[in-house]
Amino acid sequence: MVKIATIAPKYSQAWQAARNYWPQAQIELFPDISQVIKAFENGEAEFAIVPIYNTREGEIKDVQVIERLQSGYWIDNVVLPIQLSLGTLEERGTIRIIIGTMPIFKQCDEFIKANYSHASRMVVPDFSAAVRDIKEKGRSDYGVIETEDTLKANGFVIRQRDVAPHNRTRFAIIGPEMTVPTGYDATAIISIPLNDRVGLLYDILGEFSRRGINILDLQSENDVKTQKLKIYIEAEGHRDDPALEDVLAHLENSIIQEPHAIKTLGSYPRVDMRTKFIKSIGFIGSGAMSRWFADKLTNEGYQTLVCGRTTELRPADMAAQVDVVIICVPISATVAAVEQYGPLLRQGQALIILAGEAEDTIKASLKYTGEGVEVMLVHNLWGPQTVSMKDKNAVVVRTERSGLLCGEFEAFLYKHGADIYQDSPTGHDLLMGVSQKLPTGISMALAMTLKDNLIDPEDIASHATLTSLYGILAMARIHAQNPNTYAEILTAGGEGNKILRSFQQNFIAVLEMSQNRDITRLRATIEENRAYFPTDFIQARMEQALAIDQTLGKMLRK
């Protein structure tokens, strides 16, 4: 029979975690975490289970004994809701002393202060021995805090239940062999005591960030013996994932520059202490952007389905299976897709539209879905070639029907480092006119002008300042990418077209002033424009421009 070592007594939190992990196993009980780990390493048990985190207590420091494992790995987790109760030998009577373990006192601190501030607290390292003493000596003025099952099994009367609500504990499972990847994993690592230097922690974290690897937990402390810095990190991904393998190798070889500086405590299926309301997400549109988001969401533990014109799975079938439907199709097809598939959604589902036009899209979404369907628009300003969302702009347009499911998707964007901006449908489309429609239109018109006048592109740099090259660079970039993307941007509806019309009128006015050689009016117009912009805005953009100038200057000199 499989044996599991964990912390006494029977029916305690750790005992329940062991029973939850392997119901048929024989559970061997020990007084503390150190003896549990020792029993595992001595072969007295095939597995060990120890508490490592509590939602009320935080990190449980004794877990550091895991790093001293000579064999075995952290292979899994159990998260249990913990319901602690207060018991005594008799139904009534004053409680003068409350006994419990140190973790339990931390979890129940609020309850004890509010209800038994007069009572003394007695921390007991061996709970079973303390209970025997209470019963043998008939200490009716002693209160005991533990799980209800433990109290009843030891003959105590329950005086108050659930004295620490919203209480959950995470237990680590220690096993003999590293687990295989599941696709939704985490890895715990710890460093040796490191030679301190300026920026060391920053450089270490940067290696994870640059590869789009999320850090779930980070702790640093001075080693007791050497007083050098030790770092503990729990990161998303399995130890055998190429990205994580790369970052750990780079840390040892380039950042820390010491062989065997990083020890892998283990890899295991990822555990989430948060409550998730979304289990499954389906995409209408099977293009690269849909699949990019689907991969990221799958790595977060969500079930994802992708359907489109080329897939066997049809949108109508997919919509019936998921909690959230995401429409990700070209801008020109978005409203038609909403009209066709919006009515399929039922109460309790959410419709999220990934699109670059908000006004018409949201109107259609609210019109063609029922009142019980959540609705939100997200405009991600990056393409499927992007490695991660970190520091990329995302505009979120919420509606009166955006709820928990929409909020969870927005939290997913936030977690992955996206810079999120809340906007109204009109405000979004107006700014998209400034930042996308107008630059695209100008770049197209500039390219057409060069072509009409037979200007050799190679001759432009010889007559350009660094500032005048900005427009040329934008033109080249737009014409180097998918033309359909920019055609979709220009034909999108909404308030963005107002920007193009306004620019057209103002450009004609500038053209007339220049053709009339009206320097006075031109200078006055520039001054009026400059007065419109805040000084901080002008200064910040000038600093950005100078940084670009330095880069361009270096490139042109090569």
C-alpha positions as CSV (number, residue, x, y, z in Angstrom):
1,M,0.0,0.0,0.0
2,V,1.2,3.5,-0.8
3,K,2.3,5.5,2.2
4,I,2.1,9.3,2.6
5,A,3.9,11.2,5.3
6,T,2.3,14.3,6.7
7,I,1.7,16.3,9.9
8,A,-0.3,15.0,12.9
9,P,-3.0,14.7,14.2
10,K,-5.5,12.5,12.5
11,Y,-8.3,14.6,10.8
12,S,-6.1,17.7,10.8
13,Q,-5.7,20.0,7.8
14,A,-2.7,18.0,6.5
15,W,-4.4,14.7,7.1
16,Q,-7.4,15.8,5.1
17,A,-5.1,17.0,2.3
18,A,-3.4,13.6,2.2
19,R,-6.7,11.8,2.1
20,N,-7.9,14.1,-0.7
21,Y,-4.7,13.5,-2.7
22,W,-4.7,9.6,-2.4
23,P,-7.8,8.3,-0.7
24,Q,-6.5,4.7,-0.5
25,A,-3.1,5.5,0.8
26,Q,-1.8,4.7,4.3
27,I,-1.2,8.0,6.1
28,E,1.9,8.2,8.4
29,L,1.7,11.1,10.9
30,F,4.6,13.1,12.3
31,P,4.8,16.1,14.7
32,D,6.3,18.7,12.3
33,I,7.4,19.4,8.7
34,S,11.1,18.5,9.2
35,Q,10.2,15.0,10.4
36,V,7.8,14.6,7.5
37,I,10.6,15.3,5.0
38,K,13.0,13.1,6.9
39,A,10.6,10.2,6.8
40,F,10.2,10.7,3.0
41,E,14.0,10.7,2.4
42,N,14.5,7.7,4.6
43,G,12.0,5.7,2.6
44,E,9.4,5.5,5.3
45,A,6.8,6.9,2.8
46,E,6.6,7.2,-1.0
47,F,5.1,10.7,-0.8
48,A,5.1,13.6,1.6
49,I,2.5,16.4,2.0
50,V,3.4,19.7,3.7
51,P,1.5,23.0,3.9
52,I,3.2,25.9,2.0
53,Y,0.7,28.7,1.8
54,N,-2.4,29.9,3.5
55,T,-4.7,32.7,2.3
56,R,-4.8,34.2,5.8
57,E,-1.3,33.3,7.1
58,G,0.7,33.8,3.9
59,E,3.8,31.8,3.2
60,I,4.5,29.0,5.8
61,K,8.3,29.5,6.5
62,D,8.9,25.8,7.5
63,V,8.5,24.9,3.8
64,Q,12.1,26.0,3.3
65,V,13.1,22.4,4.4
66,I,12.0,21.4,0.9
67,E,15.1,23.0,-0.6
68,R,17.3,20.6,1.4
69,L,15.8,17.6,-0.3
70,Q,18.6,15.3,-1.5
71,S,16.1,13.3,-3.5
72,G,12.6,13.8,-4.7
73,Y,10.7,16.7,-6.2
74,W,7.7,19.0,-5.6
75,I,5.2,17.2,-8.0
76,D,1.7,18.4,-7.2
77,N,-0.5,20.5,-5.0
78,V,-3.7,20.2,-3.0
79,V,-5.8,23.3,-2.1
80,L,-8.3,22.8,0.6
81,P,-10.9,25.1,2.2
82,I,-10.0,25.1,5.9
83,Q,-12.9,25.3,8.4
84,L,-11.4,25.7,11.9
85,S,-13.6,25.4,15.0
86,L,-13.3,26.1,18.7
87,G,-13.9,23.3,21.1
88,T,-13.8,22.6,24.8
89,L,-14.3,19.6,27.1
90,E,-17.6,21.1,28.4
91,E,-20.5,23.0,26.7
92,R,-20.2,26.0,29.0
93,G,-17.6,27.7,31.1
94,T,-15.0,30.5,30.7
95,I,-12.1,29.9,28.4
96,R,-8.9,31.1,30.0
97,I,-6.3,29.5,27.7
98,I,-6.6,28.7,24.0
99,I,-4.2,26.1,22.5
100,G,-3.2,25.6,18.9
101,T,-0.3,25.5,16.5
102,M,1.4,28.7,15.4
103,P,-0.2,28.6,11.9
104,I,-3.6,28.2,13.4
105,F,-3.1,31.2,15.7
106,K,-2.1,33.3,12.7
107,Q,-5.2,32.2,10.7
108,C,-7.5,32.9,13.7
109,D,-6.0,36.1,15.0
110,E,-9.0,38.3,14.2
111,F,-11.4,35.8,15.8
112,I,-9.4,35.5,19.0
113,K,-8.9,39.3,19.4
114,A,-12.6,40.0,18.8
115,N,-14.0,37.2,21.1
116,Y,-11.3,36.0,23.5
117,S,-9.0,38.9,24.0
118,H,-8.8,38.0,27.7
119,A,-7.6,34.5,27.0
120,S,-3.9,33.5,26.9
121,R,-2.6,31.7,23.8
122,M,-0.5,28.6,24.2
123,V,1.4,27.5,21.1
124,V,1.8,23.7,21.1
125,P,4.4,22.0,18.8
126,D,2.9,18.6,19.4
127,F,-0.9,18.9,19.2
128,S,-1.6,15.2,20.1
129,A,0.4,15.4,23.4
130,A,-1.3,18.7,24.3
131,V,-4.8,17.2,23.8
132,R,-3.9,14.1,26.0
133,D,-2.8,16.5,28.7
134,I,-6.0,18.5,28.6
135,K,-8.2,15.3,28.8
136,E,-6.1,13.6,31.5
137,K,-6.1,16.7,33.8
138,G,-9.7,17.7,32.9
139,R,-8.8,21.3,31.9
140,S,-12.3,22.6,31.2
141,D,-11.1,26.2,30.9
142,Y,-8.9,25.3,27.9
143,G,-10.2,26.0,24.4
144,V,-8.8,24.1,21.4
145,I,-8.8,25.3,17.8
146,E,-8.6,22.7,15.1
147,T,-10.8,21.2,12.4
148,E,-14.2,20.1,13.6
149,D,-13.5,16.4,12.8
150,T,-10.3,16.5,14.9
151,L,-12.1,18.1,17.8
152,K,-14.9,15.6,17.7
153,A,-12.5,12.7,17.3
154,N,-10.8,13.8,20.5
155,G,-14.0,14.2,22.5
156,F,-14.3,18.0,22.5
157,V,-17.6,19.9,22.4
158,I,-17.9,22.4,19.5
159,R,-18.3,25.9,20.9
160,Q,-18.0,27.9,17.6
161,R,-17.7,26.8,14.0
162,D,-15.7,28.3,11.1
163,V,-13.8,30.8,13.2
164,A,-11.6,31.9,10.2
165,P,-13.8,32.3,7.1
166,H,-12.4,32.5,3.6
167,N,-9.5,30.3,4.7
168,R,-7.7,28.0,2.3
169,T,-4.4,26.2,2.5
170,R,-2.1,25.0,-0.3
171,F,-0.2,21.8,0.4
172,A,2.8,20.7,-1.6
173,I,3.1,17.0,-2.7
174,I,6.7,15.7,-2.6
175,G,7.3,12.6,-4.8
176,P,10.3,10.6,-6.1
177,E,10.3,11.7,-9.7
178,M,9.7,14.9,-11.7
179,T,6.3,15.1,-13.4
180,V,5.8,15.2,-17.2
181,P,4.4,18.4,-18.7
182,T,0.6,18.8,-18.7
183,G,0.4,22.1,-20.6
184,Y,-0.7,24.0,-17.5
185,D,2.3,23.8,-15.2
186,A,4.4,25.8,-12.8
187,T,8.0,25.4,-11.7
188,A,9.6,26.2,-8.3
189,I,13.3,27.1,-8.2
190,I,15.7,28.4,-5.6
191,S,19.1,29.9,-5.9
192,I,22.3,29.2,-3.9
193,P,23.4,32.1,-1.7
194,L,24.5,34.7,-4.3
195,N,27.2,37.3,-4.4
196,D,25.4,40.6,-4.2
197,R,25.7,43.2,-6.9
198,V,23.7,46.2,-8.0
199,G,20.7,45.2,-10.2
200,L,21.1,41.5,-9.7
201,L,17.4,40.9,-8.8
202,Y,16.3,43.2,-11.5
203,D,18.4,41.3,-14.1
204,I,17.0,38.0,-13.0
205,L,13.4,39.1,-13.2
206,G,14.1,40.7,-16.6
207,E,15.0,37.3,-18.1
208,F,11.5,36.0,-17.3
209,S,9.8,39.1,-18.4
210,R,11.5,39.3,-21.8
211,R,10.4,35.7,-22.6
212,G,6.8,36.4,-21.5
213,I,7.0,34.0,-18.5
214,N,4.8,35.1,-15.6
215,I,6.2,34.8,-12.1
216,L,3.7,33.5,-9.6
217,D,5.7,34.0,-6.5
218,L,9.0,35.7,-5.6
219,Q,10.8,35.7,-2.2
220,S,14.3,36.8,-1.3
221,E,16.1,36.6,2.0
222,N,19.6,36.5,3.4
223,D,21.0,33.0,3.9
224,V,21.4,32.4,7.7
225,K,25.0,31.2,7.5
226,T,26.5,33.4,4.7
227,Q,24.1,36.4,4.9
228,K,24.2,36.3,1.1
229,L,21.0,36.8,-1.0
230,K,18.9,33.7,-1.8
231,I,16.0,33.9,-4.2
232,Y,12.9,31.7,-4.5
233,I,10.8,31.9,-7.7
234,E,7.7,30.1,-8.8
235,A,7.1,30.7,-12.5
236,E,4.5,29.5,-15.0
237,G,5.6,26.6,-17.3
238,H,7.3,23.2,-16.9
239,R,11.0,22.8,-16.3
240,D,11.3,21.0,-19.7
241,D,9.5,23.8,-21.6
242,P,12.0,25.4,-24.1
243,A,11.4,29.0,-22.9
244,L,11.9,28.0,-19.2
245,E,14.9,25.9,-20.0
246,D,16.4,28.9,-21.8
247,V,15.8,31.3,-19.0
248,L,17.3,29.1,-16.3
249,A,20.4,28.4,-18.5
250,H,20.8,32.1,-19.1
251,L,20.5,32.9,-15.4
252,E,23.3,30.5,-14.5
253,N,25.6,31.3,-17.4
254,S,25.1,35.0,-18.0
255,I,23.4,36.7,-15.1
256,I,24.6,34.8,-12.0
257,Q,27.6,33.4,-13.7
258,E,28.0,30.4,-11.3
259,P,27.5,26.8,-12.3
260,H,24.7,25.0,-10.5
261,A,23.4,28.3,-9.0
262,I,19.8,27.3,-9.6
263,K,18.1,24.3,-8.1
264,T,14.7,23.1,-9.4
265,L,12.5,22.1,-6.5
266,G,9.9,20.7,-8.9
267,S,7.4,21.1,-11.7
268,Y,3.7,20.4,-11.2
269,P,0.2,21.2,-12.5
270,R,-0.4,24.9,-11.8
271,V,-2.7,25.7,-8.9
272,D,-4.8,28.9,-8.8
273,M,-5.8,30.2,-5.5
274,R,-8.3,32.6,-7.3
275,T,-11.9,31.8,-8.2
276,K,-12.3,31.4,-11.9
277,F,-15.8,31.8,-13.4
278,I,-14.7,30.9,-17.0
279,K,-14.0,27.3,-17.9
280,S,-14.2,27.4,-21.7
281,I,-13.7,30.0,-24.4
282,G,-14.6,29.7,-28.1
283,F,-13.3,31.7,-31.0
284,I,-15.3,32.6,-34.2
285,G,-12.5,33.2,-36.7
286,S,-9.7,30.8,-37.2
287,G,-7.0,33.3,-38.2
288,A,-3.6,33.8,-36.6
289,M,-4.8,36.3,-34.0
290,S,-7.5,33.9,-32.7
291,R,-5.0,31.1,-32.4
292,W,-2.5,33.4,-30.7
293,F,-5.0,34.2,-28.0
294,A,-6.2,30.6,-27.8
295,D,-2.7,29.4,-27.0
296,K,-2.3,32.0,-24.3
297,L,-5.6,31.1,-22.7
298,T,-5.0,27.4,-22.9
299,N,-1.8,28.0,-21.0
300,E,-3.9,29.7,-18.4
301,G,-5.9,26.5,-17.9
302,Y,-9.0,27.4,-20.0
303,Q,-10.5,25.0,-22.5
304,T,-10.4,26.7,-25.9
305,L,-12.1,26.0,-29.2
306,V,-11.4,27.7,-32.5
307,C,-13.7,27.6,-35.5
308,G,-14.0,29.3,-38.8
309,R,-14.6,28.7,-42.5
310,T,-11.8,26.1,-42.7
311,T,-12.6,24.1,-39.5
312,E,-14.9,21.1,-39.1
313,L,-16.3,22.6,-35.9
314,R,-19.0,25.1,-36.8
315,P,-19.7,28.3,-34.8
316,A,-23.2,27.3,-33.9
317,D,-22.0,24.0,-32.3
318,M,-19.1,25.7,-30.5
319,A,-21.3,28.5,-29.0
320,A,-23.4,25.9,-27.2
321,Q,-20.3,24.4,-25.5
322,V,-18.5,27.4,-24.0
323,D,-18.8,30.1,-21.4
324,V,-17.4,32.9,-23.5
325,V,-17.6,33.5,-27.3
326,I,-14.9,35.7,-28.8
327,I,-15.4,37.0,-32.3
328,C,-12.1,37.7,-34.0
329,V,-12.6,38.4,-37.8
330,P,-11.6,41.2,-40.1
331,I,-13.2,44.6,-39.2
332,S,-15.4,44.6,-42.3
333,A,-16.9,41.3,-41.3
334,T,-17.3,41.9,-37.6
335,V,-20.8,43.3,-37.5
336,A,-22.1,40.6,-39.9
337,A,-20.6,37.9,-37.6
338,V,-22.3,39.5,-34.6
339,E,-25.7,39.6,-36.4
340,Q,-25.3,36.0,-37.4
341,Y,-24.0,34.4,-34.2
342,G,-25.1,36.8,-31.4
343,P,-28.6,35.3,-31.2
344,L,-27.1,31.9,-30.4
345,L,-25.7,33.0,-27.1
346,R,-27.7,32.2,-24.0
347,Q,-28.1,33.9,-20.6
348,G,-25.0,33.6,-18.5
349,Q,-22.6,33.6,-21.4
350,A,-20.4,36.5,-22.6
351,L,-19.6,37.9,-26.0
352,I,-16.2,39.5,-26.4
353,I,-15.3,41.2,-29.7
354,L,-11.7,41.6,-30.7
355,A,-12.0,44.5,-33.1
356,G,-10.6,47.8,-34.1
357,E,-14.0,49.6,-34.5
358,A,-16.3,50.0,-31.5
359,E,-19.4,52.1,-32.2
360,D,-21.2,50.0,-34.8
361,T,-19.8,46.7,-33.4
362,I,-21.1,47.3,-29.9
363,K,-24.5,48.6,-31.1
364,A,-24.9,45.3,-33.0
365,S,-23.7,43.2,-30.1
366,L,-26.2,44.7,-27.7
367,K,-29.0,44.4,-30.3
368,Y,-28.4,40.8,-31.4
369,T,-27.7,39.2,-27.9
370,G,-30.1,38.7,-25.1
371,E,-30.2,40.8,-21.9
372,G,-28.5,38.1,-19.9
373,V,-25.4,38.0,-22.2
374,E,-22.4,40.0,-21.2
375,V,-20.8,42.2,-23.9
376,M,-17.4,43.8,-24.1
377,L,-15.0,45.0,-26.9
378,V,-11.2,44.6,-26.7
379,H,-8.9,46.2,-29.3
380,N,-5.5,44.7,-28.9
381,L,-2.9,46.9,-30.6
382,W,-0.4,44.1,-31.5
383,G,-0.3,41.3,-34.0
384,P,0.2,37.5,-33.8
385,Q,3.9,37.8,-34.4
386,T,4.3,39.4,-30.9
387,V,5.8,37.1,-28.2
388,S,3.9,38.6,-25.3
389,M,1.4,41.3,-24.3
390,K,3.9,43.0,-21.9
391,D,3.8,46.8,-22.4
392,K,1.5,46.5,-25.4
393,N,-1.6,48.7,-25.6
394,A,-5.1,47.2,-25.2
395,V,-8.2,49.3,-25.3
396,V,-11.2,47.9,-23.4
397,V,-14.7,49.2,-24.1
398,R,-17.0,48.0,-21.5
399,T,-20.8,48.1,-21.7
400,E,-23.7,48.2,-19.3
401,R,-23.7,44.4,-19.7
402,S,-20.1,43.7,-18.9
403,G,-19.9,41.5,-15.8
404,L,-17.8,38.8,-14.1
405,L,-16.8,37.0,-17.2
406,C,-15.7,40.1,-19.0
407,G,-13.8,41.2,-15.9
408,E,-12.0,37.9,-15.8
409,F,-10.9,38.3,-19.4
410,E,-9.7,41.8,-18.7
411,A,-7.7,40.4,-15.7
412,F,-6.1,37.9,-18.1
413,L,-4.8,40.8,-20.2
414,Y,-3.6,42.7,-17.1
415,K,-1.8,39.6,-15.8
416,H,0.2,39.3,-19.0
417,G,1.4,42.8,-18.8
418,A,-0.9,44.6,-21.3
419,D,-1.3,48.4,-20.8
420,I,-5.1,48.6,-20.5
421,Y,-7.0,51.8,-21.4
422,Q,-10.7,52.1,-20.7
423,D,-12.7,54.0,-23.3
424,S,-16.2,54.7,-24.7
425,P,-17.1,53.5,-28.2
426,T,-17.0,57.1,-29.6
427,G,-13.8,57.9,-27.8
428,H,-12.1,54.7,-29.0
429,D,-13.1,55.3,-32.7
430,L,-12.0,59.0,-32.6
431,L,-8.6,58.1,-31.2
432,M,-8.2,55.2,-33.7
433,G,-8.8,57.8,-36.4
434,V,-5.8,59.8,-35.1
435,S,-3.5,56.8,-34.4
436,Q,-4.4,54.4,-37.2
437,K,-6.6,55.8,-39.9
438,L,-4.8,59.0,-40.4
439,P,-1.2,57.7,-40.4
440,T,-2.3,54.9,-42.7
441,G,-4.0,57.3,-45.1
442,I,-1.0,59.7,-45.1
443,S,1.5,56.8,-45.7
444,M,-0.6,55.6,-48.7
445,A,-0.9,59.1,-50.1
446,L,2.9,59.6,-49.7
447,A,3.7,56.4,-51.5
448,M,1.3,57.3,-54.3
449,T,3.0,60.7,-54.6
450,L,6.5,59.2,-54.9
451,K,5.2,56.9,-57.5
452,D,3.4,59.6,-59.5
453,N,6.5,61.8,-59.5
454,L,8.9,59.0,-60.3
455,I,11.0,59.7,-57.2
456,D,13.7,57.1,-56.5
457,P,13.2,56.0,-52.8
458,E,17.0,55.7,-52.5
459,D,17.3,59.4,-53.1
460,I,15.1,60.5,-50.2
461,A,17.7,60.2,-47.5
462,S,20.1,62.6,-49.2
463,H,17.6,65.4,-48.9
464,A,16.0,64.5,-45.6
465,T,16.5,65.6,-42.0
466,L,16.1,62.9,-39.3
467,T,12.7,64.3,-38.4
468,S,11.4,64.2,-42.0
469,L,12.5,60.6,-42.2
470,Y,9.7,59.6,-39.7
471,G,7.0,59.8,-42.3
472,I,9.2,57.7,-44.7
473,L,9.7,55.0,-42.1
474,A,6.0,54.8,-41.3
475,M,5.2,54.6,-45.1
476,A,7.8,51.8,-45.5
477,R,6.5,49.9,-42.5
478,I,2.9,50.0,-43.6
479,H,3.7,48.9,-47.1
480,A,5.9,46.0,-45.8
481,Q,3.0,44.3,-44.0
482,N,-0.4,42.7,-44.9
483,P,-2.2,45.2,-47.2
484,N,-5.6,43.8,-46.2
485,T,-5.0,44.9,-42.5
486,Y,-4.6,48.5,-43.5
487,A,-7.4,48.4,-46.0
488,E,-9.6,47.2,-43.2
489,I,-8.4,50.0,-40.9
490,L,-9.2,52.7,-43.5
491,T,-12.7,51.4,-44.3
492,A,-13.8,51.0,-40.7
493,G,-16.8,53.1,-39.7
494,G,-17.5,55.2,-36.7
495,E,-16.1,58.6,-35.5
496,G,-12.6,57.8,-36.9
497,N,-13.8,59.1,-40.3
498,K,-14.4,62.5,-38.7
499,I,-10.6,62.7,-38.2
500,L,-9.9,62.0,-41.9
501,R,-12.4,64.7,-43.0
502,S,-11.0,67.2,-40.5
503,F,-7.4,66.5,-41.7
504,Q,-8.5,66.9,-45.3
505,Q,-10.0,70.3,-44.7
506,N,-7.0,71.5,-42.6
507,F,-4.5,70.2,-45.1
508,I,-6.2,72.2,-47.9
509,A,-6.1,75.3,-45.7
510,V,-2.3,74.8,-45.0
511,L,-1.8,74.2,-48.8
512,E,-3.5,77.5,-49.6
513,M,-1.5,79.4,-47.1
514,S,1.8,77.9,-48.4
515,Q,0.9,78.5,-52.1
516,N,0.0,82.1,-51.2
517,R,3.4,82.5,-49.4
518,D,1.5,83.7,-46.4
519,I,4.3,83.2,-43.8
520,T,2.5,85.4,-41.2
521,R,-0.6,83.1,-41.2
522,L,1.5,80.0,-41.3
523,R,3.6,81.1,-38.3
524,A,0.5,82.2,-36.4
525,T,-1.1,78.8,-37.0
526,I,2.0,76.9,-35.7
527,E,2.0,79.1,-32.6
528,E,-1.8,78.5,-32.0
529,N,-1.2,74.8,-32.4
530,R,1.7,74.8,-30.0
531,A,-0.4,76.7,-27.4
532,Y,-3.0,73.9,-27.6
533,F,-0.6,71.3,-26.4
534,P,0.6,71.1,-22.7
535,T,4.2,71.9,-22.2
536,D,4.8,68.5,-20.5
537,F,3.4,66.8,-23.6
538,I,5.7,68.7,-26.0
539,Q,8.8,68.0,-23.8
540,A,8.0,64.3,-23.4
541,R,7.6,63.9,-27.2
542,M,10.7,65.9,-27.9
543,E,12.7,63.5,-25.6
544,Q,11.2,60.5,-27.5
545,A,12.1,62.2,-30.9
546,L,15.7,62.8,-29.8
547,A,16.1,59.2,-28.8
548,I,14.8,58.1,-32.2
549,D,17.2,60.6,-33.8
550,Q,20.1,59.0,-32.0
551,T,19.1,55.6,-33.3
552,L,18.5,56.8,-36.8
553,G,21.8,58.7,-36.8
554,K,23.7,55.5,-35.9
555,M,22.0,53.5,-38.5
556,L,22.6,56.1,-41.3
557,R,26.3,56.2,-40.4
558,K,26.8,52.4,-40.9
